[in-house]
Amino acid sequence: MKRKYGVLLATGILWLISVTISLLLAISGEASQRWLAGTLLLALLLSLAFCTALFWFIRIDRQQTIAVHGGMESAGMDALEHMPVPMLMAAHDGEILWCNELFSNRFVPNRTVVGRAVQEVIQLNIAALDQNRELLMEHNGQSYRVRAIRSVQEECEIIVVQFLEITDILRLQNENINSRPCVLLIVIDDYDDLLQYARESEKVQVSAEVERVLEGFMQGTGGVIRKVENDLFYVVMELRHLREIMNNRFHVLDQARQIRINDRMHVTFSIGVGDGASSLAESERFAWQSLDMALGRGGDQAAVKTENGFCFFGGASKGVEKKSKTKIRSIALAMQKLIENSDQVFLMGHRFGDLDSIGSACGLAGAVRLMQKPAYVVVNRQSCLATQLIDRMAQCKDGPQFIEPTEALEQITENSLLIIVDTHNKDILESAELYRVARYVVVIDHHRKTVNFIENAVIFHHEPYASSASEMVTEIIQYFRLDTEISVVYADALLSGIMLDTKNFVMRTGVRTFEAAAYLRKIGADTMQVKTLFSNTISMYSMRAQIVSHAEVYQNNAISAVKLPGENGRILASQAADELLTIQGVEASFVIYLTESGVSISARSMGNVNVQVIMEQMGGGGHQTMAAAQLSNCNIQEAKEQLLLILEAQQQERGR
């Protein structure tokens, strides 16, 4: 190449010299005409030679350039053909223009694909691919990451699609996830109370049976279990085995119930699982949170803490009453100190307050007044279900002050104390705004713990074993350091709440329930006066009978779907649900009715069916034997069909 350009340069220099000499001689006039003509002829010949050489050199360079580009294109196509990655070229409309040999062997062996559509050959939507996006696809058991590169050639768009096999990578990722260790905490519910009166031989037998069940639970998991206390076990296992246990709905809970003590009481487990954690330390923290949730819901269940919340398994047994009162005494003293340090106290329950919610708030207000602190019961009278109690309390000289939520918001200060009774769920408070404004919050509740519980409470007194919030308040005020007892009207309010939630001392009653009722009776509670708070008009009695008569029995469940008057609909629904339980063979009852905000369901059970779990699946909650739910954007028939699907799924679950 350099030689050719050198010859061309020399020719040009000679031509330039000859022309220059001819011009100089012509100017000087010293050369003859013959000499001048020869010089000009030589310059002309050199010019012709220079132009000819330049033309041929340009032509040769162009041919060489074309040859090089052709060689490069040929080499590029050859390289694409032998790429270790399946590839194809397609037009903008998805027509396959070319594919390499590996693509043919992997996807369409012994078939011609050129001219056919991509989606027809491999079920891939090529329009969904772009320069910055990758898709995952599977073909013949292999996984591929698909990427497209678009190019425009002569106003024609060409799409090059690459198929990178990632089967082994995904397998290793799944193996890494499945082999991740997670922590489980297993607690024997009420271990000390269960074995309090057992003989030593029975204690040893129960301990051996528990360990035998847990050994069977761990068999085949390759995990580790360690007994750190008499009633606490630590478990570490791989995530793959936890998934199998969750698919089996924690069958170990059913096995634990087979362990009997004196043929009367059975053993139950509460299990906290730390799933979805990034480390063992985080998994343990998740497990403790799950265990706290399982115990707060009454025990005999497994709670799994994940990144997205909690999921629950089990929860079919009744809670066992705890008899220790040390905790209540310490809570009462701490609460009294908070009350004395506040400038005023607001007491609030849940929306549509009943006798337990309003009664427990009134009873606690009576004790607060004895501490010489202003006490206000926050209630929305238009939606309250305990108007008879409020009217009676308002007639008393030393009765509590009832205020609307809007008034409380205007009156509350930074040094005010808000006591929430009969609920711990932020979604169903009488006034969520008042809760958000309050600086100091105390919670007293007996319902099984829900996910959306109040987390910022100074005191969170939660006893799912108690019959009612009124029972819990009665126990607390006995340990208040007061100069005198609360007046009779407050005692009546507390007794009405206990009688409501226990169905006149029939449901969920324990020793502590009767002790609380005995204390209230001792300080002057009148059972006849309390009974009048439950009286109904003849029209309400008639409508309740109509609800019962419209009920249908489905798999030991009584379901009544009716339209009720808005004024007393909630009271009638709850009363009818209680009455449906008196029908022979009915274990749970559900009354579905219309409200201003949609459809509501009032659920009751005799204890064998956990209606709380059922109502939670419909967006509600409550207690094992008493729960409710509110549904929006549906009618009565749709709500009934949704309930039937849940009941059918539970029936299938029990039949496994």
Long-range contacts (C-beta under 8 A, 24 or more apart in sequence): 4-57, 4-60, 5-57, 7-53, 8-50, 8-53, 8-54, 8-57, 11-46, 11-49, 11-50, 11-53, 12-50, 14-46, 15-43, 15-46, 15-47, 15-49, 15-50, 18-42, 18-43, 18-46, 19-43, 85-162, 85-163, 85-164, 85-165, 86-144, 86-162, 86-163, 86-165, 87-160, 87-161, 87-162, 87-163, 88-113, 88-118, 88-160, 88-161, 89-158, 89-159, 89-160, 89-161, 90-118, 90-126, 90-158, 90-159, 90-161, 91-156, 91-157, 91-158, 91-159, 92-156, 92-157, 92-159, 93-117, 94-118, 94-119, 94-126, 94-127, 96-121, 97-158, 103-163, 106-139, 106-140, 106-142, 106-163, 107-139, 107-163, 118-161, 124-161, 126-159, 126-161, 129-159, 129-161, 136-166, 141-167, 142-167, 143-167, 143-170, 177-239, 178-238, 178-239, 178-240, 178-243, 179-238, 179-239, 179-240, 180-238, 180-239, 181-236, 181-237, 181-238, 181-239, 181-280, 181-283, 182-236, 182-237, 182-238, 182-239, 182-242, 182-273, 182-274, 182-275, 182-277, 182-283, 182-287, 183-234, 183-235, 183-236, 183-273, 183-274, 183-280, 183-283, 183-284, 183-286, 183-287, 184-234, 184-235, 184-236, 184-237, 184-242, 184-271, 184-272, 184-273, 184-274, 184-287, 185-232, 185-233, 185-234, 185-235, 185-271, 185-272, 185-287, 185-288, 185-290, 185-291, 186-214, 186-232, 186-233, 186-235, 186-269, 186-270, 186-271, 187-231, 187-232, 187-233, 187-269, 187-270, 187-271, 187-272, 187-291, 187-295, 188-230, 188-231, 188-232, 188-267, 188-268, 188-269, 189-267, 189-268, 189-269, 189-270, 189-295, 189-299, 189-300, 189-320, 190-299, 190-320, 190-322, 191-230, 191-231, 192-231, 193-320, 193-322, 193-323, 194-261, 194-265, 194-267, 194-320, 195-261, 198-261, 198-262, 202-261, 202-262, 206-259, 206-261, 206-267, 209-259, 209-267, 210-256, 210-259, 210-267, 213-252, 213-255, 213-256, 213-259, 214-252, 216-252, 216-255, 217-245, 217-252, 217-255, 221-245, 236-280, 239-275, 242-273, 242-275, 246-304, 246-313, 249-313, 249-314, 249-653, 249-656, 250-302, 250-313, 250-314, 253-300, 253-301, 253-302, 253-313, 253-314, 257-300, 257-317, 265-320, 266-317, 268-299, 268-300, 268-317, 268-320, 269-300, 269-302, 270-294, 270-295, 270-299, 270-300, 270-301, 270-302, 271-301, 271-302, 271-303, 272-302, 272-303, 272-305, 273-302, 273-303, 273-304, 273-305, 274-305, 275-304, 275-305, 275-306, 276-305, 276-306, 276-307, 276-308, 293-449, 293-451, 296-448, 296-449, 296-453, 296-462, 296-464, 297-448, 297-449, 297-464, 297-612, 298-448, 298-464, 298-465, 298-624, 309-451, 310-451, 312-613, 315-448, 315-610, 315-612, 315-613, 315-624, 316-608, 316-610, 318-508, 318-607, 318-624, 319-464, 319-465, 319-624, 320-465, 321-465, 321-510, 321-511, 321-512, 322-463, 322-465, 323-511, 323-512, 325-475, 328-475, 328-476, 328-479, 329-479, 331-459, 331-461, 331-476, 332-476, 332-477, 332-478, 332-479, 332-480, 333-479, 333-481, 334-459, 335-419, 335-442, 335-459, 335-476, 336-371, 336-480, 336-481, 338-417, 338-440, 338-442, 338-458, 338-459, 339-368, 339-371, 339-373, 339-417, 340-371, 340-373, 341-415, 342-373, 342-415, 342-416, 342-417, 342-440, 343-373, 343-374, 343-413, 343-415, 343-416, 344-373, 344-374, 344-375, 344-376, 344-411, 344-412, 344-413, 344-416, 344-417, 345-373, 345-374, 345-375, 345-376, 345-416, 345-417, 345-418, 345-419, 346-376, 346-378, 346-408, 346-412, 346-416, 346-417, 346-418, 346-419, 346-434, 346-438, 347-375, 347-376, 347-377, 347-378, 347-400, 347-418, 347-419, 347-421, 348-377, 348-378, 348-379, 348-408, 348-418, 348-419, 348-420, 348-421, 348-429, 348-430, 348-431, 348-434, 348-435, 349-379, 349-420, 349-421, 349-422, 349-423, 349-430, 349-469, 350-422, 350-423, 350-425, 350-428, 350-429, 350-430, 351-380, 351-383, 351-428, 351-429, 351-430, 352-383, 352-384, 352-385, 352-570, 353-379, 353-380, 353-384, 353-385, 353-386, 353-422, 353-430, 354-385, 354-386, 354-497, 354-500, 354-574, 355-385, 355-386, 355-389, 355-493, 355-496, 355-497, 355-499, 355-500, 355-533, 356-422, 356-468, 356-469, 356-470, 356-497, 356-498, 356-500, 356-501, 357-386, 357-421, 357-422, 357-423, 357-469, 357-497, 358-384, 358-386, 358-389, 358-390, 358-493, 358-497, 359-386, 359-389, 359-470, 359-493, 359-494, 359-495, 359-496, 359-497, 359-500, 360-421, 360-422, 360-444, 360-468, 360-469, 360-470, 360-472, 360-473, 360-493, 360-494, 360-497, 361-400, 361-419, 361-421, 361-422, 362-389, 362-393, 362-399, 362-400, 362-490, 362-493, 362-494, 363-470, 363-473, 363-474, 363-477, 363-486, 363-490, 363-491, 363-493, 363-494, 363-497, 364-419, 364-421, 364-444, 364-473, 364-476, 364-477, 365-400, 365-490, 366-398, 366-400, 366-477, 366-486, 366-487, 366-489, 366-490, 366-493, 367-477, 367-480, 367-482, 367-486, 367-490, 369-398, 369-400, 370-480, 370-482, 370-483, 370-484, 370-486, 371-480, 371-482, 374-401, 375-400, 375-401, 376-400, 376-401, 376-402, 376-403, 376-408, 376-411, 377-401, 377-402, 377-403, 378-403, 378-404, 378-405, 378-408, 378-430, 378-431, 378-434, 379-403, 379-404, 379-430, 380-404, 380-405, 380-430, 380-431, 385-570, 385-571, 386-533, 388-532, 388-533, 388-535, 389-493, 389-496, 389-533, 392-489, 392-492, 392-533, 393-489, 393-493, 396-487, 396-489, 398-487, 398-489, 399-489, 405-430, 405-431, 405-433, 405-434, 408-434, 409-433, 409-434, 409-437, 412-437, 412-438, 414-439, 415-439, 416-440, 417-441, 417-442, 418-442, 419-443, 419-444, 420-444, 420-445, 420-454, 420-457, 421-445, 421-469, 421-473, 422-446, 422-447, 422-468, 422-469, 423-447, 424-449, 424-450, 424-453, 424-454, 424-460, 424-462, 425-450, 425-452, 425-453, 425-454, 425-621, 426-452, 426-453, 426-454, 427-452, 444-469, 444-472, 444-473, 444-476, 445-469, 445-472, 446-471, 446-472, 446-501, 446-623, 447-621, 447-622, 447-623, 448-612, 448-621, 448-622, 448-623, 448-624, 450-616, 450-621, 464-623, 465-510, 466-512, 466-513, 467-498, 467-501, 467-502, 467-507, 467-508, 467-509, 467-510, 467-513, 468-497, 468-498, 468-500, 468-501, 468-502, 468-513, 469-497, 469-501, 470-494, 470-495, 470-496, 470-497, 470-498, 470-501, 470-516, 471-497, 471-498, 471-512, 471-513, 471-516, 474-498, 474-516, 474-519, 474-520, 475-512, 475-516, 478-519, 485-523, 486-523, 487-524, 488-523, 488-524, 488-525, 488-526, 491-520, 491-523, 491-524, 491-525, 492-525, 492-526, 492-529, 492-530, 494-520, 494-525, 495-520, 495-521, 495-525, 495-527, 495-530, 496-530, 496-533, 496-534, 499-530, 499-534, 500-534, 501-626, 503-578, 507-606, 507-607, 507-625, 507-626, 508-607, 508-623, 508-625, 536-571, 536-575, 540-568, 540-571, 540-572, 543-568, 543-572, 544-572, 544-575, 544-576, 544-579, 547-572, 547-573, 547-576, 547-591, 548-576, 548-579, 548-580, 551-580, 551-583, 551-589, 553-583, 553-585, 553-586, 554-644, 554-647, 555-647, 555-648, 555-651, 556-585, 556-586, 556-587, 556-588, 556-609, 557-586, 557-587, 557-588, 557-589, 557-590, 557-609, 557-647, 558-583, 558-586, 558-588, 558-589, 558-590, 559-589, 559-590, 559-592, 559-640, 559-643, 559-644, 560-589, 560-590, 560-591, 560-592, 561-591, 561-592, 561-593, 561-636, 561-637, 561-639, 561-640, 562-591, 562-592, 562-593, 562-636, 563-593, 563-594, 563-636, 564-593, 564-594, 566-595, 566-596, 569-593, 569-594, 569-595, 569-600, 570-595, 570-600, 570-602, 573-600, 573-602, 574-602, 574-604, 576-602, 577-602, 577-603, 577-604, 578-604, 580-604, 581-605, 581-606, 588-614, 590-643, 592-636, 592-639, 592-640, 592-643, 593-636, 594-636, 595-630, 597-630, 597-632, 598-630, 598-631, 598-632, 598-633, 598-634, 599-630, 599-631, 599-632, 599-634, 599-635, 599-636, 599-638, 599-639, 600-628, 600-629, 600-630, 600-631, 601-628, 601-629, 601-630, 601-631, 601-639, 601-643, 602-628, 603-627, 603-628, 603-629, 614-643, 614-646, 614-647, 614-650, 617-646, 618-642, 618-643, 618-646
